[in-house]
């Protein structure tokens, strides 16, 4: 799958608008890292449905944020009587969007285009960057970038950013609703993108 240069640019400007709206914009992040994020891939292989130039922001904006917002507002949010359906599960919208907009930005650094033809022929369009100095995982590296560029995170937002680094674990009633919703939204996004690609 591919998207046009116009769509890539439109997604990038929309993402910047959302960073400003949800109080997590950084001039330095955009100046030093913006172009990389704009062109970055969400996934590494063709089979995932999310490995194409510009897919990082395309999928974050069109799938991840939308799914999480639908669950948060539709399942947990206010009902017709202006009462929360599940008050103790409802997440602050600003925190939720902030985490989802930033959680995957480190893929701009983690993934590099494959340059071996046999990999490309097998649909392995991206590979891990061999030039990174540390073994930080996706969430950890995105948190580091936030720290580096002056974007502050609450303790709950920090936990939610890191949730994609954790292996599957047993049910944990101590986890925050924010981290759990972010985890579920990421899982459902992967399923939706894969099934959409398979259908096409």
FIMI-811164 format. One record per residue (C-alpha): residue number from 1; residue in three letters; x, y, z. Coordinates in nm, 2 decimals. Example, Ala and Ser with C-alpha at 12.3 -4.5 7.8 and 13.67 -1.06 7.14 Angstrom:
% residues 2
+-----+------+--------+--------+--------+
|  nr | rest |      x |      y |      z |
+-----+------+--------+--------+--------+
|   1 |  ALA |   1.23 |  -0.45 |   0.78 |
|   2 |  SER |   1.37 |  -0.11 |   0.71 |
+-----+------+--------+--------+--------+
***
This chain:
% residues 200
+-----+------+--------+--------+--------+
|  nr | rest |      x |      y |      z |
+-----+------+--------+--------+--------+
|   1 |  UNK |   0.00 |   0.00 |   0.00 |
|   2 |  UNK |   0.11 |   0.35 |  -0.07 |
|   3 |  UNK |  -0.02 |   0.70 |  -0.01 |
|   4 |  UNK |   0.04 |   1.02 |  -0.21 |
|   5 |  UNK |   0.29 |   1.28 |  -0.11 |
|   6 |  UNK |   0.00 |   1.52 |  -0.06 |
|   7 |  UNK |  -0.16 |   1.28 |   0.19 |
|   8 |  UNK |   0.18 |   1.24 |   0.37 |
|   9 |  UNK |   0.21 |   1.62 |   0.40 |
|  10 |  UNK |  -0.16 |   1.66 |   0.51 |
|  11 |  UNK |  -0.11 |   1.40 |   0.78 |
|  12 |  UNK |   0.20 |   1.57 |   0.90 |
|  13 |  UNK |   0.03 |   1.91 |   0.93 |
|  14 |  UNK |  -0.27 |   1.75 |   1.11 |
|  15 |  UNK |  -0.04 |   1.57 |   1.35 |
|  16 |  UNK |   0.13 |   1.90 |   1.44 |
|  17 |  UNK |  -0.21 |   2.06 |   1.49 |
|  18 |  UNK |  -0.30 |   1.78 |   1.73 |
|  19 |  UNK |   0.03 |   1.81 |   1.92 |
|  20 |  UNK |  -0.06 |   2.18 |   1.98 |
|  21 |  UNK |  -0.42 |   2.10 |   2.07 |
|  22 |  UNK |  -0.32 |   1.84 |   2.33 |
|  23 |  UNK |  -0.03 |   2.04 |   2.48 |
|  24 |  UNK |   0.26 |   1.82 |   2.37 |
|  25 |  UNK |   0.41 |   2.03 |   2.08 |
|  26 |  UNK |   0.78 |   2.09 |   2.07 |
|  27 |  UNK |   0.95 |   2.33 |   1.82 |
|  28 |  UNK |   1.28 |   2.14 |   1.86 |
|  29 |  UNK |   1.12 |   1.80 |   1.80 |
|  30 |  UNK |   0.97 |   1.93 |   1.47 |
|  31 |  UNK |   1.29 |   2.11 |   1.36 |
|  32 |  UNK |   1.53 |   1.83 |   1.43 |
|  33 |  UNK |   1.31 |   1.52 |   1.38 |
|  34 |  UNK |   0.99 |   1.63 |   1.20 |
|  35 |  UNK |   1.09 |   1.51 |   0.84 |
|  36 |  UNK |   1.19 |   1.17 |   0.97 |
|  37 |  UNK |   0.86 |   1.13 |   1.16 |
|  38 |  UNK |   0.66 |   1.25 |   0.85 |
|  39 |  UNK |   0.81 |   0.98 |   0.63 |
|  40 |  UNK |   0.84 |   0.70 |   0.89 |
|  41 |  UNK |   0.68 |   0.36 |   0.86 |
|  42 |  UNK |   0.45 |   0.22 |   1.12 |
|  43 |  UNK |   0.55 |  -0.14 |   1.06 |
|  44 |  UNK |   0.84 |  -0.33 |   0.90 |
|  45 |  UNK |   0.68 |  -0.59 |   0.67 |
|  46 |  UNK |   0.42 |  -0.59 |   0.39 |
|  47 |  UNK |   0.21 |  -0.86 |   0.56 |
|  48 |  UNK |   0.13 |  -0.62 |   0.85 |
|  49 |  UNK |  -0.04 |  -0.38 |   0.61 |
|  50 |  UNK |   0.15 |  -0.09 |   0.78 |
|  51 |  UNK |   0.49 |  -0.08 |   0.60 |
|  52 |  UNK |   0.49 |   0.21 |   0.36 |
|  53 |  UNK |   0.64 |   0.56 |   0.36 |
|  54 |  UNK |   0.43 |   0.79 |   0.58 |
|  55 |  UNK |   0.24 |   0.51 |   0.74 |
|  56 |  UNK |   0.34 |   0.60 |   1.09 |
|  57 |  UNK |   0.13 |   0.92 |   1.10 |
|  58 |  UNK |  -0.13 |   0.77 |   0.86 |
|  59 |  UNK |  -0.21 |   0.48 |   1.10 |
|  60 |  UNK |  -0.17 |   0.68 |   1.42 |
|  61 |  UNK |  -0.42 |   0.94 |   1.30 |
|  62 |  UNK |  -0.66 |   0.72 |   1.11 |
|  63 |  UNK |  -0.67 |   0.41 |   1.32 |
|  64 |  UNK |  -0.50 |   0.43 |   1.66 |
|  65 |  UNK |  -0.64 |   0.76 |   1.78 |
|  66 |  UNK |  -0.98 |   0.70 |   1.63 |
|  67 |  UNK |  -1.02 |   0.35 |   1.79 |
|  68 |  UNK |  -0.91 |   0.47 |   2.13 |
|  69 |  UNK |  -1.14 |   0.77 |   2.12 |
|  70 |  UNK |  -1.43 |   0.56 |   2.01 |
|  71 |  UNK |  -1.38 |   0.32 |   2.30 |
|  72 |  UNK |  -1.32 |   0.59 |   2.56 |
|  73 |  UNK |  -1.61 |   0.81 |   2.46 |
|  74 |  UNK |  -1.85 |   0.54 |   2.34 |
|  75 |  UNK |  -1.80 |   0.27 |   2.61 |
|  76 |  UNK |  -1.69 |   0.48 |   2.91 |
|  77 |  UNK |  -1.79 |   0.84 |   2.84 |
|  78 |  UNK |  -2.11 |   1.04 |   2.91 |
|  79 |  UNK |  -2.45 |   0.89 |   2.84 |
|  80 |  UNK |  -2.76 |   1.08 |   2.74 |
|  81 |  UNK |  -2.82 |   1.18 |   3.10 |
|  82 |  UNK |  -2.47 |   1.33 |   3.12 |
|  83 |  UNK |  -2.34 |   1.06 |   3.35 |
|  84 |  UNK |  -2.03 |   0.85 |   3.29 |
|  85 |  UNK |  -2.11 |   0.50 |   3.18 |
|  86 |  UNK |  -1.79 |   0.38 |   3.35 |
|  87 |  UNK |  -1.64 |   0.67 |   3.55 |
|  88 |  UNK |  -1.35 |   0.47 |   3.68 |
|  89 |  UNK |  -1.24 |   0.35 |   3.33 |
|  90 |  UNK |  -1.28 |   0.68 |   3.15 |
|  91 |  UNK |  -0.95 |   0.84 |   3.05 |
|  92 |  UNK |  -0.86 |   1.21 |   3.03 |
|  93 |  UNK |  -0.88 |   1.28 |   2.66 |
|  94 |  UNK |  -0.58 |   1.51 |   2.66 |
|  95 |  UNK |  -0.36 |   1.24 |   2.82 |
|  96 |  UNK |  -0.49 |   0.97 |   2.59 |
|  97 |  UNK |  -0.43 |   1.16 |   2.27 |
|  98 |  UNK |  -0.09 |   1.28 |   2.39 |
|  99 |  UNK |   0.03 |   0.93 |   2.45 |
| 100 |  UNK |  -0.11 |   0.80 |   2.12 |
| 101 |  UNK |   0.04 |   1.08 |   1.92 |
| 102 |  UNK |   0.38 |   1.03 |   2.06 |
| 103 |  UNK |   0.41 |   0.66 |   2.15 |
| 104 |  UNK |   0.54 |   0.55 |   1.81 |
| 105 |  UNK |   0.76 |   0.84 |   1.71 |
| 106 |  UNK |   1.08 |   0.65 |   1.78 |
| 107 |  UNK |   1.00 |   0.42 |   1.49 |
| 108 |  UNK |   1.14 |   0.71 |   1.28 |
| 109 |  UNK |   1.47 |   0.61 |   1.43 |
| 110 |  UNK |   1.42 |   0.24 |   1.49 |
| 111 |  UNK |   1.32 |   0.15 |   1.14 |
| 112 |  UNK |   1.53 |   0.21 |   0.82 |
| 113 |  UNK |   1.45 |   0.10 |   0.47 |
| 114 |  UNK |   1.58 |  -0.24 |   0.36 |
| 115 |  UNK |   1.86 |  -0.22 |   0.10 |
| 116 |  UNK |   1.89 |  -0.59 |   0.02 |
| 117 |  UNK |   1.68 |  -0.69 |  -0.28 |
| 118 |  UNK |   1.59 |  -1.03 |  -0.14 |
| 119 |  UNK |   1.43 |  -0.88 |   0.17 |
| 120 |  UNK |   1.24 |  -0.63 |  -0.04 |
| 121 |  UNK |   1.12 |  -0.91 |  -0.27 |
| 122 |  UNK |   0.98 |  -1.09 |   0.04 |
| 123 |  UNK |   0.80 |  -0.78 |   0.15 |
| 124 |  UNK |   1.04 |  -0.69 |   0.43 |
| 125 |  UNK |   1.06 |  -0.33 |   0.34 |
| 126 |  UNK |   1.22 |  -0.21 |   0.67 |
| 127 |  UNK |   1.47 |  -0.34 |   0.92 |
| 128 |  UNK |   1.60 |  -0.24 |   1.25 |
| 129 |  UNK |   1.85 |   0.05 |   1.25 |
| 130 |  UNK |   2.20 |  -0.11 |   1.31 |
| 131 |  UNK |   2.36 |   0.22 |   1.40 |
| 132 |  UNK |   2.17 |   0.29 |   1.72 |
| 133 |  UNK |   2.38 |   0.32 |   2.04 |
| 134 |  UNK |   2.14 |   0.16 |   2.28 |
| 135 |  UNK |   1.88 |  -0.12 |   2.30 |
| 136 |  UNK |   1.59 |   0.10 |   2.41 |
| 137 |  UNK |   1.25 |  -0.05 |   2.32 |
| 138 |  UNK |   0.99 |   0.14 |   2.13 |
| 139 |  UNK |   0.81 |   0.31 |   2.42 |
| 140 |  UNK |   1.13 |   0.37 |   2.61 |
| 141 |  UNK |   1.29 |   0.54 |   2.31 |
| 142 |  UNK |   0.98 |   0.75 |   2.25 |
| 143 |  UNK |   0.99 |   0.86 |   2.61 |
| 144 |  UNK |   1.35 |   0.95 |   2.57 |
| 145 |  UNK |   1.27 |   1.17 |   2.27 |
| 146 |  UNK |   0.99 |   1.34 |   2.47 |
| 147 |  UNK |   1.24 |   1.41 |   2.75 |
| 148 |  UNK |   1.51 |   1.52 |   2.50 |
| 149 |  UNK |   1.27 |   1.77 |   2.34 |
| 150 |  UNK |   1.11 |   1.91 |   2.65 |
| 151 |  UNK |   0.77 |   1.73 |   2.64 |
| 152 |  UNK |   0.67 |   1.64 |   2.99 |
| 153 |  UNK |   0.48 |   1.33 |   3.09 |
| 154 |  UNK |   0.28 |   1.25 |   3.40 |
| 155 |  UNK |   0.34 |   0.92 |   3.58 |
| 156 |  UNK |   0.03 |   0.77 |   3.42 |
| 157 |  UNK |   0.13 |   0.89 |   3.07 |
| 158 |  UNK |   0.48 |   0.74 |   3.12 |
| 159 |  UNK |   0.33 |   0.40 |   3.21 |
| 160 |  UNK |   0.10 |   0.42 |   2.91 |
| 161 |  UNK |   0.39 |   0.51 |   2.67 |
| 162 |  UNK |   0.58 |   0.20 |   2.79 |
| 163 |  UNK |   0.29 |  -0.04 |   2.78 |
| 164 |  UNK |   0.38 |  -0.15 |   2.42 |
| 165 |  UNK |   0.72 |  -0.27 |   2.55 |
| 166 |  UNK |   0.57 |  -0.52 |   2.79 |
| 167 |  UNK |   0.52 |  -0.89 |   2.70 |
| 168 |  UNK |   0.17 |  -1.03 |   2.75 |
| 169 |  UNK |   0.11 |  -1.06 |   3.12 |
| 170 |  UNK |  -0.17 |  -1.18 |   3.34 |
| 171 |  UNK |  -0.46 |  -0.94 |   3.42 |
| 172 |  UNK |  -0.33 |  -0.66 |   3.65 |
| 173 |  UNK |  -0.59 |  -0.47 |   3.84 |
| 174 |  UNK |  -0.33 |  -0.21 |   3.94 |
| 175 |  UNK |  -0.27 |  -0.09 |   3.59 |
| 176 |  UNK |  -0.42 |   0.25 |   3.50 |
| 177 |  UNK |  -0.72 |   0.26 |   3.27 |
| 178 |  UNK |  -0.50 |   0.49 |   3.04 |
| 179 |  UNK |  -0.23 |   0.22 |   3.00 |
| 180 |  UNK |  -0.48 |  -0.05 |   2.94 |
| 181 |  UNK |  -0.68 |   0.15 |   2.68 |
| 182 |  UNK |  -0.36 |   0.24 |   2.50 |
| 183 |  UNK |  -0.26 |  -0.13 |   2.49 |
| 184 |  UNK |  -0.60 |  -0.24 |   2.36 |
| 185 |  UNK |  -0.61 |   0.04 |   2.10 |
| 186 |  UNK |  -0.26 |  -0.07 |   1.97 |
| 187 |  UNK |  -0.37 |  -0.43 |   1.95 |
| 188 |  UNK |  -0.70 |  -0.35 |   1.77 |
| 189 |  UNK |  -0.51 |  -0.11 |   1.53 |
| 190 |  UNK |  -0.27 |  -0.39 |   1.43 |
| 191 |  UNK |  -0.57 |  -0.62 |   1.36 |
| 192 |  UNK |  -0.76 |  -0.36 |   1.17 |
| 193 |  UNK |  -0.46 |  -0.26 |   0.95 |
| 194 |  UNK |  -0.38 |  -0.62 |   0.88 |
| 195 |  UNK |  -0.73 |  -0.72 |   0.78 |
| 196 |  UNK |  -0.78 |  -0.41 |   0.57 |
| 197 |  UNK |  -0.45 |  -0.49 |   0.38 |
| 198 |  UNK |  -0.55 |  -0.86 |   0.34 |
| 199 |  UNK |  -0.89 |  -0.76 |   0.20 |
| 200 |  UNK |  -0.73 |  -0.53 |  -0.06 |
+-----+------+--------+--------+--------+
***
